[in-house]
Amino acid sequence: MPTTTHASFLPTDPLAWRQDASVIGLVGLAHASSHFGHLILPLLFPVFMREFGFSYSELGLLMTVFFVVSGVGQASSGFLVDRVGARPLLFIAFGLFIAACLLASVAGSYGALVAVAALAGAANAPFHPIDFTILNQRVSAPRLGYAFSAHGLSGNLGWGLAPVFFAGLGSVLGWRQTYLAAAAFFALVLLVLVLQREHLQTRALVRNPVADPGHAMAFMKLPVVWWCFGFFLLSTMTLAVVQGFAVSILKAMHGVTFEAATFTLSAYMLCGAVGVLVGGFVAARTVHSDRVVALTMASGAILLALCGTGWLGATPTMVVLAATGFAVGIGGPSRDMMIKRATPQGATGRVYGLVYSGLDTGFALSPLVFGALMDRGLYGATLLGAAVVLMLSVVAALGVGRRTQAVAA
């Protein structure tokens, strides 16, 4: 099924490379910032445990709040993006991230951190509908595969930057001042986007509710959309384990330092970014996106399971964990192409909002499931369980491919 396009933004002749590059670059900057925002709480979990005495389950609940708010907001924000355009919601989202960081800098209780999680979750909610609506409307069709690659790459870079940012500045300034620096970072990015706002304008969806009643919700009846949702839920549960617990797992299983474990997490994200870059070329040259996604997720699951056995020792485990990021990253652009092919015409924001809310749902559920294992000291079982869930996402990806092909036929 084709993705929505608008003639005013996609003329017959391809857009100039510079114009496409500007759009891709600005969307990538915004996407990197949103992924940076995912980690403003979990990277400080060791600090919160030391200063406030919170358990893994209590800290995991903070991320559940973040992603429940984000998931509900993402599913609904897709409709808003289709109706009012992407740019206004983008600017509001950055304002919420700034507010979350400012509140975190003065937080002194668990309730305050819950409020930070809710604010940051609301900020994160509209990014994927915003990003993909802008890319689909503003980037010429032949470059969309590369645009999706750059989009995924920027997200991994945002994840990779966050541990370095918080560990580096935290050791010098202290964690409260580091949150102020994070607020300044979001404000700087917002300023750049405002100054370049002409590249971010999108056309709102115009629909005649009398002539086409119920159309806005019709996409929810398509099984392929829910298979896409399931894929994001499962694959993201594994990612949440790595982001939220990898540092603690490496310290507990192998006795590595906090700095070494944090560096490994950054290496995972940066290897994922390299994988996404490679995956962009793969996505641009294959029509079987589901098979690429299934192969890369299966490879990542096997590597993660090796880490969970504890047989490798400290250094090999850190290397293999980073390699897992590369394997999963290769499938990122093909994943986005897989979703694009499954998206009904005229429903870009809504479909991406619903499908990517699976990502938030996975992030919300994972801390509850795996946080309980962590509290019991089952560190290896946590990684092995994450590998099993990632393997289940392979089934979901192949299910998306079969149903997309059936509809196209």
N, C-alpha and C positions, 0 to 999 in steps of 0.2 A: 504494500500500500504506500502511496506516495506521501511525502511530508509536505506540509503547507509551505507554499512560497507566495510571494507577492510581487507582482510585476514591477511596481515602483522601485523595488530594491534589487530585483534580479532581472535585468534586461537580457535580451537575447545574446548580445556580445558579452564576454566575460568582463567582470570589473577589473580595473587596473590592479596590478599586484600590490602597489603601495596602499590602496584603499582597503583591500582585503587584509593585508598585514596589520594595518592600524586597528581594524575591528578585532582581529584574532588576538593581537597583543593586549588590547584593553580588556577584553573578556578574560583572557588568561590571567591578567593581573588581578582582576576581581575574583576569579576562581581560586587563585593561590591564596588570596587573603581569607576567603571563606574556609579553606582547609586549614590555614593557620589558626583560625578561630575555633576549629574542632578541638584543638589541643590546649587551649588556654587553661583548662581545669586539670585534665589527667596528668599533664607533665608536672604539676605541683602536688600530686597525690602523696609522694613521700614526705613532703614538707607539711602537708595537712595532717598526716598521721603523726608526725613528730610533735607538732605544735598543739594540735587539738585532740589527738588520741582517737581519730576515726578509724573504723575497720574497713577492710576491702569492700564489704557489702554496702556500707554507708557511702563510700566514695563511688562505688559502682552505681548507686542510686542517683547520684548527681548526674551521671552521664545518661541514665535512663530518662531523667527529667529533661535534659537537653534535647534528646532525640525524639521523645514523645512530642514535645512542643514543636520541634522542627518538622517531624513527620506530618502532624496534623496541619501545620502551617504550610508545608510544601504542597500537599494535596489540594488545599484551597487556593494557594497563591497562583497555581497554574491557571485557574479561571480568571483571576485578576490580571495576570499578565496578558492573556488573550483579549481581555476587555479594555484595559487602560494603557497597555504598553509596558515594556520592561524597565525603561529608564527610571521612572519615579520610584518603583519598588526597590531598585538597586540602591539608590541614594538613601532611602529609609533604612535598608538593611545595614549599611555601614554606620549610620547613626546609632543603631541598636548595639552593634558590636562595641562602639566607643563607650556607650553607657555601661555595658557589661564589664568592661575592663576597669572603668572608674570605680564601679561598685566593688569589684574584686579587690581593688587596692586598699579598701577600708574595711573589708569583711572581717568580722571577729566571731562569727558563730556559724553553725551548720545552716540555719535558716537563711542567712545572708548568702551563703554559697548556693543554696537552692535557687534563690532569686537570680544570682549570676547565671546559673545554668539555664533558667527559663528565658532570661533576656538574650543570652547568646543563642539559644535554640530558635527563638523568634527571628533573630538576625540571620541565621543560617538558612531558614526555611525557603525563601524564594529564589536562591541562587541558581539551582539547576533549571527551573523553568525560564528564568531570566536569560541565563547563558545560552541555552539551546535555541530559544526564540530569536535572540540577536544573531547567533551564528547562522541559523537556517534562513533568516530574512536578509542578512547583510553580506554574507559571503557567497561568492559565485560557486555554483554546484560542483565544478571540477575540483575545487579546492576544499570541499567539505571534509573529506577523509583526513587531510592534513590539519584542518581546523580542529577536528575532534582529537587528533593526536596532540596538538598543542594545548588543547583544553585539559586533557588528562595529564599531560606533562606538567602543566602549571600547578595542578592540584597536588601532585606528588612533591613538587618543589616547595609548595606552601607547607606541607606536612614535614618535609625535610628541614625547612628553615626553623620551624617552631622549637624543636628540642635544642638547637644551637642557640637560638635567641634567648630562651628562658634559662638554660643552663649557664650560658656565658654571662648575660647581664645579671642573673640571679646571684652568681658568686661574687659579683662586684658591687651591685646596688642593693641587693636584698629583694625578696619576692614582691613586696608591696610596690616598691619603686619600679620593678620590672613590669608590673601591670600598667603603671602610668606610661611607661615607654611603649607598651603594646597599644594603648589608646592613641598615642601619638602616631604610631605606625598606621593604624586604621584611618586616622584623620588625614594623613599625608596621601594615602591612596585615594581616599574620597576626593581630595582636592584635585588630583590628577584626572580622575574620571569626570568631575564637573567641568574642568577646563577643556576636556576633549569630548564633551557630551554629544556633539553632532554625529559622532560615529556610533552612538549607542541608541539612537532613535529607532523605534519599531512601530509598525502599523498595527493598531488594535483590530481585533476580529469584529467584523460587522455581520450581524445575523438578524434575520427577520423571524421573530418568535412566532408570528402568525403562520407564515408560510412553511416554517420548519420547526414545529413544536417538538420539544424533547431532544433535539439534536445535541445540545450541550452535554448531555449525559449518555448519549448512545454508545460512546466508545467504551463505557464500563461493562457493556454486555459482551465484549469480545474476549474470548478465553486467552488469546495471545497476550493481551495486556496484563492479565493476572499471572501468566507464566513469567513475564518480564519482572513483575513485582516480586514473585517468588525467588527469581534468580538474584535480585539485588538484596533481598532479605538474607538469604543464605550466605552469599559471598561476603556480605558486610559483617556478619557475625564473626567470621574469622578475622577480618581486618581489625575489628574492635578489640579482639583478644591481643593482637600484636601491639596496637597502639596503647591500650590501657594497661596491659600486664606484662609485656615483654621485658621491660626493665626489671621489674620485681622478680620475674621468673629466672632471668639470667643471674641475678644476684643470689637467689635462693638455691638454684640447682648447681651453679658452677663457681660461686663466690667471687664473681667479677666485681669491680668497683662500679659505683653509680655512674661515673663519667664514661667508663668503657661500655656499660649497658646502654646509656643514652646515645653514645656514638653509634652503636649497633642499630638502634632504632632509626637514627638519621640515615645510616647506610642503607637500611631497608627501603626507606622512602626515596632516597636518591637513586638506588638501583631500580626501583619501580619507575622512576622518571625516565631513566635510560631505556627501560623496557617499553614504556609508552612511546618514546621516540621511535624505536625500532618498529613497534606495532603499528604506527601510523602508515608506514610503507606497506606493511602486510595488509592492513585494512583497505588501502587504496588499490590493491591488486587482487583481491579475492571477493567473490560473491557469496561464499559460504562462511559468513561471519560467525555463525553459531558453532561451527566446527573448530574454528580458531580459538574461540572462547573456551570451549570444552577442553581442548588439548592443553591450553595454558593453565586453566584452573586445576586440571588433574595433576599436571607437573608440580604446581605450587603445593598441592595437598600432600604429595609424596615427600617433597622436601621438608615441609612443616612437620610431618609425622616423624621423619628422621631426627629432627630437633627435639621432639617430644620424648623419644626413647632415652635420651641422656647418654647414649653410647659414644657420641662423637667427642665429648670433652668440651672445654670452654671455647677455645679459639675456633675449632672447626664448626661448632654450633653457631657462633656469631657469623661466620662466613656463609654457612648454608642458609641461615635466616635472612641475610641480606640477599642471597641469590633467589630466595623465595619471592622477594619483592620484584626482582627482574622478571621472573616467570609470569607472575600475575599481571605485571605491568604491560607485557606484550599484548595481552588480551584486551586492554582497556579501550583502544580505538575501535576494535572490532565489536566490542560490546556496545558502544554508542551507535555504530552503524547497524547493528542488530536491532536496537531499539528504534532507530530511524525507519527501518524497513517495516517495522510492526506498527508504525504510527499512522492512524487514519488521517486523511486530508482534512485540514481545518482544525486540528485538535492538538497542535504541537505543545502549547503551554500546559494544557490539561493532562495530556498523556505523560509528558515528562514529569509533571508535578506528582501524579499518582505513582508512576513507576519508581521514581527516585525517592518517594516516601517509603518504599521498601528498604532503601538504604538506611533511613532514619529508624525504621522499625527494627532492623537488624542491630543497629547500634544501641537501641533501647533495650532489647531483649538480652543481648550478649552479656552485659555486666551482671545481670541478675543470675543467669545460668552459670557463667564461668567464675563470677565473683564468689559464689558459694564453694566451688572447687578450690579456689585460691585460699579461702579462709580455713579450709581443712588441710592445707599444705600439699594438695595434689597438683603440683606444678607441672609435671610431665603429662598428667592426664588432661590438664587444661589445653596444652598444645595438641595432644592427640585428638581430643574432642573437636578442636577448631579445624583440624585437618579433615575429619570425617564430615563436618558441616560443609567445608569447601568442596569436597567430592560430591556431595548432594547437589551443589549448585551446577555441576556438570550436567546432571539430569535435566535441570530446569532450562539450561541454555539450549540443549538439544530439543527440548520440548518447544521452545520459542521458534527454533528454526523449522521444525516440522509444521507448525501451525501457520507461520508466515508463508511458507511455500504453498500450503494448501489453499490459503486465501488468494494468493497471487495466481494460482492455477484456475 
